Amino acid sequence: MQERILCTITSAISHLQNSVKQLSSRSEKEAFSLIWQASSDVECCLFLFSLLHPNQAETFSLKRKPVSKQTEIQEALTSAVNILEDAKRNVESSDSTEAYKKAWKARSHLFNAQKLFEKKRKIRAVRSSTPLS
């Protein structure tokens, strides 16, 4: 199980690092797709952790504090990468409880990044539909 968890965390980190590169290249569509893939990896990771810690699954989801609301997509992604790298080290050192908590935190940062993308997309749609005077 530990190998599968490490694999999902590593995959999420890779997707997020690639999404940051895509953002730097102004390829927002590709970046958004990679964020969704990373989110999927994190969800899989959380599911695997819940199998290891069946009594803590609800506790982590209900007790988790909302992360600070970053206003930049890249900032949210960087935070998620850093937290996932910490979680990976926790798994490698057999501290799956701490890794589980960090995966929940990373999930919050990813949700925030997705919200920021959607907000940006909606603003662009409104601007493009508004006639110029």
N, C-alpha and C positions, 0 to 999 in steps of 0.2 A: 504494500500500500504506500509506503514511504517513497518508493521510486515513482509511482504514478503521480503522487502529489508534487514531487520535485519536477517531474516532466511538465505538469500543467503550469506550475509557477514559472519555470524556465520559458515555456512557450508564451505566456502572458508578457513576461519581461521583454522578450524578443519582439513581439507585436507592438508593444508600447514604444520601444526604442525606434523601431521602424516608422511608427506613426509620427514621432517627433521629427524624424528626418523628412518625412513627407510634408509636414507642416512647414519646415524650413524651405522646402522646394515649392511651396505654395500649391501643393497637391492635396487640397483639403478633402476631396472625395475619397481618395485612397487612405488618407489619415483616419478619417471617420470609420471606414471599413475595418481598418486594423484595430481601432479602439473597440469596436464591437467584437472582434475576434478575441482580443485580450479579455474583455468582459466575460465572454463565454468560457474562456480558460479559468478565470477566477471563480465563476459560478461552479464549474466542475470541481475545482480545488476545494471550495467550501462544502460541496456535497461529499467529497471523499473525507474531509475532516469530520463531517457530521457522522460518518460511519464509524470513525475512530472514537469520537466523543459524543455518543448519542444523547446523553443527558445535558450536554452543554450547548447543543445547537440552538435551541430557543433562547437560552440565556444570552448568548453572544448577539443574536439578531435583535433581541428586545432591549438589552442593556447598552448597546453601543451608542456612543455619543456622536452626534453629527460632527463631521470634520469641518474645519474652517472652510468657508466658501471662497475659494480662489476665484478671481475674476478673469484669469487668463487660462486658456486651454492648456498651453504648454506647462504652466506651473502645476496644474492638477495632474497632468501626465507624469511629470518629473517626480512629484510626491508619490504617486502610485508606484512608479518604478523603484524608488528608494525603499518604500515600505515592503514591496514584494522581494527585493533583494535581502532585506532583513529577515523576512519570513522564510526565505530559502535557507539562509544561514541557521535559523532556528530549527528547521526540519533536519538539516544536516547534523545538527548537534542534539537531535532527538528531543527537542522542546516543542512538541507539536501543539501544545496548548497556546503558547505564545505565538506561534506561527499562525494558528487559527484566528487569533485576535487581529493579527496584522493583515491577514487576508480580508477580513471584514472591513478594516480601515481602507485598504486599497480599493475595495469594491465601492466604497463611498466616494473616493476621489474619482473613480471612473464614471460613476453616475453624474458627478458634478461636471466632468469634462463633456459628457454627452449632452447634458442640459445646456452648457455654454455653446456647444455646436448648434443645437437646435435653435437657441435664441438668436445666434448669429445668422442662421439660415432664414429665420422668419424676418429679421430686420432687413436682410437683403431682398427678400421677396416683396416686402412692403415698399422699399425704396424703388425697386424696379417697376412696380405697378403704379407708382405715383407719377402723374404727368409733370413734366418740367414746365415752369412758368416762363 
